[in-house]
Amino acid sequence: MAPLGEDTPLIEQRSYSLSSSEAGSLQVLLCPRSPGSPQVLTFFFGEYSAEELCVQAAKACGILPVCHALFALATEDLSCWFPPNHIFTVEDATSQILLYRIRFFFPNWLGLEKYYRFGLQKDRANAILDFPVLEYLFAQSRNDFISGRMNLTLNLKEQGECLSLAVLDLTRMAKEQGLCPKKILGSTSYKACIPGSFRRLIQSLSFMTRKRYRQMVRRALHRVASCQADVHFIMLKYLMDLERLKPTRASETFEGQAPGAAAGQDPNCLIHVAGDSGISWTPGGSEVLLPQPFCDFPEIVDISIKQACREGHLSENRLVTVTKTDNRILVGTTAGTTAGRAPHCLNYGAQVAARKVFLELLPTLGPHGN
């Protein structure tokens, strides 16, 4: 048996094709990283587990098995994430579309300090995000930014940061294509690198204001392009600036029950799971109030999922209970499976469990010297 390595396959490969949408197929959409990269994987009649589809997508994108667990499948609107054991059935008259995305992500992995993970070889440390994962994360984040998924308010500060991100994006394109700033501006408008809402705002401005914006971008692009930085460094800078613009990107929110709610109080709350701050909750299910911290991932001692009871009978609801070291608990509740989707509470349980496991499996996750 060949020795295990970071590129050792996890699951034996099954066939798939790169094609357009058609009946009796399941499509996995990939974030395009370059014009030649595959954008759609199409799977035909049969049953496929979410794990198997993720493995095929990882192979198509060059993602190594060691980074495979960072990814997951989701619906197009990101309202539902599928656990690895979820089974998709492809039939004659059905057509399903899924997104292959990086889900489990800690923002401080892109910090100014160096972070490492253990390699499979003794006394060897590796970067947490290798180049294929970094490129995919960049493509995914860039697409979320430009498509408007981030819901920016577009105040003056955010407008300036959006233009800065556009300059970095144009610089990356210029270096990838070997073009000077003047030529890249001649072939690509800076408006193609900003959200559609910001483009419409700029179009509503006067001619002189739009001209001033173009001049600002051109001068900034000449300054940034003169720096001796490679494409991956520019991608990293883009991701760090995007994280500062919208710091809640690496978090998810679920409905739940507040810890220690007294009789007569509203037990409902919103549970927030974030890679850099652990678990917090907002009383009364309000997004206006400031979240209250519950625990960080190392403080979790138990995660359980069970079927809820109502009036002595089992219901379709599920309860996800997170217990911390001081025996305080936080309960996430939601309805059961509907329309072939995985229960929403399993997303909560998977989010918490996966982040805790990542911290335990990456013991060198923390600042280290050069």
C-alpha positions as CSV (number, residue, x, y, z in Angstrom):
1,M,0.0,0.0,0.0
2,A,1.3,3.4,-1.0
3,P,2.2,5.7,1.9
4,L,-0.4,8.3,2.8
5,G,0.1,11.9,1.8
6,E,-1.8,15.1,1.7
7,D,-2.9,14.3,-1.9
8,T,-4.1,10.8,-1.0
9,P,-7.7,10.3,-2.4
10,L,-10.4,10.1,0.2
11,I,-13.0,8.3,-1.9
12,E,-12.7,6.3,-5.1
13,Q,-13.6,8.5,-8.0
14,R,-16.9,8.2,-9.9
15,S,-17.6,9.8,-13.3
16,Y,-19.1,13.2,-13.8
17,S,-19.2,15.7,-16.6
18,L,-18.9,19.4,-17.2
19,S,-22.0,20.5,-18.9
20,S,-25.1,22.8,-18.8
21,S,-28.3,22.3,-16.9
22,E,-30.5,19.5,-18.0
23,A,-33.3,17.4,-16.6
24,G,-32.4,14.3,-14.6
25,S,-29.2,15.8,-13.3
26,L,-27.6,17.3,-10.2
27,Q,-25.3,20.2,-10.7
28,V,-22.6,21.4,-8.3
29,L,-21.5,25.0,-9.0
30,L,-17.9,25.9,-8.4
31,C,-16.6,29.4,-7.9
32,P,-14.6,30.3,-11.1
33,R,-11.0,31.0,-10.3
34,S,-9.8,31.6,-13.9
35,P,-11.4,31.5,-17.3
36,G,-10.2,27.9,-17.8
37,S,-11.4,26.5,-14.5
38,P,-14.5,24.2,-14.5
39,Q,-17.6,26.0,-13.2
40,V,-20.2,23.2,-13.1
41,L,-20.0,19.5,-12.3
42,T,-23.0,17.6,-13.5
43,F,-24.0,14.2,-12.0
44,F,-26.6,12.0,-13.6
45,F,-29.1,9.3,-12.4
46,G,-28.4,7.6,-9.1
47,E,-27.8,8.4,-5.5
48,Y,-24.9,10.5,-4.3
49,S,-23.8,11.4,-0.8
50,A,-22.9,15.0,0.0
51,E,-19.4,13.8,1.0
52,E,-18.9,12.1,-2.4
53,L,-20.0,15.2,-4.3
54,C,-17.6,17.4,-2.2
55,V,-14.7,15.0,-2.9
56,Q,-15.4,15.2,-6.7
57,A,-15.6,19.0,-6.5
58,A,-12.4,19.1,-4.5
59,K,-10.6,17.1,-7.1
60,A,-11.8,19.3,-9.9
61,C,-10.6,22.4,-8.0
62,G,-7.2,20.9,-6.9
63,I,-8.2,20.9,-3.2
64,L,-6.1,18.5,-1.2
65,P,-7.8,16.0,1.2
66,V,-6.2,17.7,4.2
67,C,-8.3,20.8,3.4
68,H,-11.4,19.0,2.2
69,A,-13.2,19.4,5.5
70,L,-13.3,23.1,5.2
71,F,-15.9,22.8,2.3
72,A,-19.5,21.9,2.2
73,L,-22.5,21.9,-0.1
74,A,-25.3,24.5,0.2
75,T,-28.5,25.6,-1.6
76,E,-28.1,28.5,-4.0
77,D,-29.5,31.0,-1.5
78,L,-27.3,29.6,1.3
79,S,-30.4,28.9,3.4
80,C,-29.4,25.3,4.0
81,W,-26.1,23.4,4.3
82,F,-26.0,19.7,3.8
83,P,-24.2,17.3,6.2
84,P,-21.7,14.8,4.6
85,N,-24.1,11.9,5.0
86,H,-27.0,13.6,3.2
87,I,-28.1,11.5,0.2
88,F,-29.2,13.2,-3.1
89,T,-31.3,11.2,-5.4
90,V,-31.2,12.2,-9.1
91,E,-34.3,11.1,-11.0
92,D,-35.6,11.6,-14.6
93,A,-37.6,14.7,-14.2
94,T,-35.7,16.5,-11.4
95,S,-32.8,19.0,-11.6
96,Q,-31.0,20.1,-8.5
97,I,-28.4,22.9,-8.2
98,L,-25.9,23.1,-5.3
99,L,-23.0,25.4,-4.4
100,Y,-19.6,24.1,-3.3
101,R,-18.3,26.6,-0.8
102,I,-15.8,27.1,2.0
103,R,-18.0,27.1,5.1
104,F,-15.7,26.5,8.1
105,F,-13.4,29.4,8.2
106,F,-11.6,31.4,10.9
107,P,-10.9,35.0,10.0
108,N,-7.7,35.2,12.1
109,W,-6.1,32.6,9.7
110,L,-5.5,35.6,7.4
111,G,-3.9,37.8,10.2
112,L,-0.6,39.5,10.1
113,E,1.0,36.9,12.3
114,K,1.9,33.5,11.0
115,Y,-0.3,30.5,11.6
116,Y,0.5,26.9,10.9
117,R,-0.9,23.4,10.9
118,F,0.9,20.1,11.4
119,G,1.9,18.3,8.2
120,L,1.6,14.5,7.8
121,Q,5.4,14.3,7.9
122,K,7.2,14.6,11.2
123,D,8.5,18.0,12.3
124,R,6.9,19.7,9.2
125,A,4.6,22.7,9.5
126,N,2.4,23.8,6.6
127,A,0.3,26.9,6.0
128,I,-3.3,26.4,7.0
129,L,-4.5,27.6,3.6
130,D,-2.5,26.4,0.7
131,F,-2.7,28.1,-2.7
132,P,-5.7,26.2,-4.2
133,V,-7.7,26.9,-1.0
134,L,-6.6,30.5,-0.9
135,E,-7.5,31.0,-4.6
136,Y,-10.9,29.4,-4.0
137,L,-11.6,31.5,-0.9
138,F,-10.7,34.6,-2.9
139,A,-13.0,33.6,-5.8
140,Q,-15.8,32.9,-3.4
141,S,-15.4,36.1,-1.4
142,R,-15.0,38.2,-4.5
143,N,-18.1,36.7,-5.9
144,D,-20.1,37.4,-2.7
145,F,-18.8,41.0,-2.7
146,I,-19.6,41.8,-6.3
147,S,-22.9,40.0,-6.4
148,G,-24.2,42.0,-3.4
149,R,-24.5,39.1,-1.0
150,M,-22.7,41.1,1.7
151,N,-25.5,43.8,2.0
152,L,-23.3,46.9,2.4
153,T,-24.8,50.2,3.5
154,L,-22.5,52.1,1.1
155,N,-21.7,55.1,3.3
156,L,-18.8,57.2,2.4
157,K,-16.3,55.0,4.3
158,E,-17.6,51.8,2.6
159,Q,-17.5,53.5,-0.8
160,G,-13.8,54.2,-0.3
161,E,-13.1,50.7,0.8
162,C,-15.0,49.3,-2.2
163,L,-12.8,51.3,-4.5
164,S,-9.7,50.1,-2.7
165,L,-10.8,46.5,-3.2
166,A,-11.5,47.3,-6.9
167,V,-7.9,48.6,-7.2
168,L,-6.5,45.4,-5.7
169,D,-8.7,43.3,-8.0
170,L,-7.5,45.1,-11.0
171,T,-3.9,44.8,-9.9
172,R,-4.4,41.0,-9.6
173,M,-5.8,40.9,-13.1
174,A,-2.9,42.9,-14.5
175,K,-0.3,40.6,-12.9
176,E,-2.1,37.4,-13.9
177,Q,-2.4,38.7,-17.5
178,G,1.0,40.4,-17.6
179,L,-0.5,43.8,-18.5
180,C,0.4,47.3,-17.4
181,P,-2.2,49.3,-15.5
182,K,-3.1,51.4,-18.6
183,K,-4.0,48.3,-20.6
184,I,-5.9,46.6,-17.9
185,L,-8.0,49.7,-17.4
186,G,-8.6,49.7,-21.2
187,S,-10.0,46.2,-21.1
188,T,-11.7,46.1,-17.7
189,S,-13.8,48.8,-16.0
190,Y,-13.3,49.3,-12.3
191,K,-17.1,49.1,-12.0
192,A,-16.8,45.4,-12.8
193,C,-15.0,44.9,-9.5
194,I,-17.6,46.6,-7.2
195,P,-21.1,45.6,-6.1
196,G,-24.0,46.3,-8.4
197,S,-25.6,48.7,-5.9
198,F,-22.5,50.8,-5.9
199,R,-22.3,50.8,-9.7
200,R,-25.9,52.1,-9.8
201,L,-25.0,54.8,-7.3
202,I,-22.0,55.9,-9.4
203,Q,-24.2,56.0,-12.5
204,S,-26.5,58.4,-10.7
205,L,-23.7,60.9,-10.0
206,S,-22.7,63.8,-12.2
207,F,-20.2,63.5,-15.0
208,M,-17.5,65.3,-13.1
209,T,-17.9,63.1,-10.0
210,R,-17.7,59.9,-12.1
211,K,-14.6,61.3,-13.8
212,R,-13.0,62.0,-10.4
213,Y,-13.7,58.4,-9.4
214,R,-12.0,57.1,-12.5
215,Q,-9.0,59.3,-11.9
216,M,-8.7,58.2,-8.2
217,V,-8.8,54.5,-9.3
218,R,-6.2,55.1,-12.1
219,R,-3.8,56.9,-9.7
220,A,-4.2,54.2,-7.0
221,L,-3.8,51.4,-9.5
222,H,-0.4,52.8,-10.8
223,R,0.8,53.1,-7.2
224,V,-0.3,49.6,-6.1
225,A,0.9,47.9,-9.4
226,S,4.4,49.3,-8.9
227,C,4.8,47.2,-5.7
228,Q,6.7,44.0,-6.0
229,A,3.9,41.7,-4.7
230,D,2.9,38.4,-6.3
231,V,-0.7,37.4,-7.1
232,H,-1.3,35.3,-3.9
233,F,-0.1,38.2,-1.7
234,I,-2.6,40.5,-3.5
235,M,-5.4,37.9,-2.9
236,L,-4.5,37.7,0.8
237,K,-4.5,41.5,1.1
238,Y,-7.9,41.6,-0.7
239,L,-9.4,39.0,1.8
240,M,-8.0,40.9,4.8
241,D,-9.5,44.2,3.6
242,L,-12.8,42.5,2.8
243,E,-12.9,41.0,6.3
244,R,-12.4,44.5,7.8
245,L,-15.2,45.8,5.6
246,K,-17.7,43.1,6.6
247,P,-16.3,41.3,9.7
248,T,-19.4,39.1,10.1
249,R,-18.8,37.0,7.0
250,A,-17.4,34.1,8.9
251,S,-20.5,33.7,11.2
252,E,-23.9,32.1,11.1
253,T,-27.1,32.8,13.0
254,F,-29.6,30.2,14.3
255,E,-32.8,30.3,16.4
256,G,-32.6,28.9,19.9
257,Q,-33.4,29.1,23.6
258,A,-31.6,31.5,25.9
259,P,-29.4,29.9,28.6
260,G,-30.9,30.2,32.1
261,A,-34.2,31.9,31.0
262,A,-36.4,32.4,34.1
263,A,-40.1,31.6,34.2
264,G,-42.2,34.3,32.5
265,Q,-39.2,35.5,30.3
266,D,-39.2,35.0,26.6
267,P,-36.9,32.0,26.1
268,N,-36.4,32.7,22.4
269,C,-33.0,34.0,21.2
270,L,-30.7,34.1,18.2
271,I,-27.6,32.0,18.5
272,H,-24.5,33.3,16.7
273,V,-21.6,31.0,15.8
274,A,-18.4,32.8,14.7
275,G,-15.0,31.5,13.9
276,D,-13.1,34.2,15.8
277,S,-15.4,34.7,18.8
278,G,-17.1,31.4,19.5
279,I,-20.8,31.3,20.4
280,S,-22.9,34.2,21.5
281,W,-26.7,34.8,21.8
282,T,-29.1,37.7,21.5
283,P,-32.1,37.8,23.9
284,G,-35.6,37.8,22.4
285,G,-34.5,36.9,18.9
286,S,-33.7,40.5,18.2
287,E,-30.8,41.4,15.9
288,V,-30.7,45.0,17.2
289,L,-29.5,44.1,20.7
290,L,-25.8,43.5,21.4
291,P,-25.0,39.7,21.4
292,Q,-24.0,38.2,24.8
293,P,-21.0,35.8,24.8
294,F,-21.8,32.2,25.8
295,C,-18.5,30.4,25.3
296,D,-15.5,29.8,22.9
297,F,-15.1,26.5,21.2
298,P,-12.5,25.0,23.6
299,E,-15.0,25.5,26.5
300,I,-17.5,23.1,24.9
301,V,-17.7,19.7,26.6
302,D,-20.7,18.1,24.9
303,I,-22.9,18.5,21.8
304,S,-26.1,16.5,21.6
305,I,-28.9,16.3,19.0
306,K,-32.2,14.8,19.8
307,Q,-35.8,14.8,18.7
308,A,-38.1,17.2,20.5
309,C,-41.3,16.2,22.3
310,R,-44.6,18.1,22.3
311,E,-47.4,17.2,24.6
312,G,-45.8,13.8,25.2
313,H,-45.4,13.0,21.5
314,L,-42.3,13.1,19.4
315,S,-42.4,16.0,16.9
316,E,-40.4,16.8,13.8
317,N,-38.4,19.4,15.7
318,R,-34.8,18.8,16.7
319,L,-32.9,20.1,19.7
320,V,-29.2,20.8,19.6
321,T,-27.8,21.2,23.1
322,V,-24.3,22.7,23.6
323,T,-22.9,22.2,27.1
324,K,-19.8,24.2,28.4
325,T,-17.4,23.5,31.2
326,D,-19.5,25.2,33.9
327,N,-22.5,23.0,32.9
328,R,-24.4,26.0,31.4
329,I,-26.3,24.9,28.2
330,L,-27.5,26.6,25.1
331,V,-30.3,25.0,23.0
332,G,-30.8,25.4,19.3
333,T,-34.3,24.5,18.1
334,T,-35.8,24.2,14.6
335,A,-38.2,22.4,12.5
336,G,-37.4,19.0,11.0
337,T,-36.5,18.1,7.4
338,T,-38.7,19.7,4.7
339,A,-38.7,19.5,0.9
340,G,-35.7,17.2,1.0
341,R,-33.5,19.6,3.0
342,A,-31.4,18.8,5.9
343,P,-32.7,20.0,9.3
344,H,-31.6,23.6,10.0
345,C,-30.6,22.5,13.5
346,L,-28.0,20.1,12.0
347,N,-26.4,23.1,10.4
348,Y,-26.1,24.7,13.8
349,G,-24.7,21.4,15.3
350,A,-22.3,20.9,12.4
351,Q,-21.1,24.5,12.6
352,V,-20.3,24.2,16.3
353,A,-18.8,20.7,16.2
354,A,-16.7,21.3,13.1
355,R,-15.1,24.5,14.5
356,K,-14.4,22.8,17.8
357,V,-12.8,19.8,16.0
358,F,-10.7,22.1,13.8
359,L,-9.3,23.8,16.8
360,E,-8.4,20.4,18.4
361,L,-6.9,19.0,15.2
362,L,-4.8,22.1,14.5
363,P,-2.9,22.3,17.8
364,T,-0.4,24.8,16.3
365,L,-3.2,27.2,15.4
366,G,-1.8,30.3,17.0
367,P,0.9,32.9,16.4
368,H,4.4,31.5,15.9
369,G,7.7,33.1,15.2
370,N,9.3,33.0,11.8
